[in-house]
């Protein structure tokens, strides 16, 4: 097993066109304490809306990864960040499973 003591970042493309996928082997990182999900600003290219609710097509692969990791590392912390200084990303997470329920960027 690979030992990672700090955190790891994963980028989430929000366009719904160019999908990014989470790392599929996070459950093998034995001492990983947190994963930073960094949401991009791509969705803003396709709408004039100030509040953008991300679809399940974008979130589902990350929820699968979260479920897999929580099966082997239930204390993992999942933190939500924006990929821009002028863009805010926030999410509602299930308190038990840590899965993302609603992800909003504005």
C-alpha positions, -999 to +999 in steps of 0.1 A: +000+000+000+011+035-007+013+058+023+000+094+019+000+115+051-013+148+037-042+154+013-049+149-023-067+171-048-091+160-075-103+184-102-140+184-112-148+197-146-183+213-143-190+218-181-209+186-186-190+183-218-154+174-208-159+149-180-132+143-155-131+111-135-120+106-099-089+086-091-101+050-090-076+037-064-080+061-035-091+033-012-056+019-015-039+050+000-037+038+036-032+069+055-048+095+034-067+120+056-085+142+032-094+147-004-100+182-018-126+183-046-117+213-067-147+224-088-139+243-120-157+272-136-164+256-169-202+256-164-202+294-165-193+292-202-227+277-210-251+298-190-257+333-178-271+320-145-253+332-113-262+300-094-255+267-112-267+233-098-244+205-111-261+175-126-258+139-114-239+131-146-210+152-132-214+142-095-221+104-098-185+093-105-173+112-075-200+097-053-189+062-064-153+070-054-165+084-021-184+052-014-154+030-023-131+050-001-155+051+029-157+013+028-120+011+037-113+046+053-145+059+070-127+088+086-117+104+053-126+141+050-139+154+017-134+191+013-150+213-014-131+241-030-134+263-060-109+264-089-111+302-090-107+331-067-139+347-080-160+315-080-175+298-051-184+261-050-204+245-022-220+211-016-244+193+007-229+161+019-247+131+035-234+131+071-231+093+071-218+084+036-202+117+027-218+115-007-225+147-025-261+156-027-262+191-041-233+209-057-238+246-064-213+269-080-217+307-081 
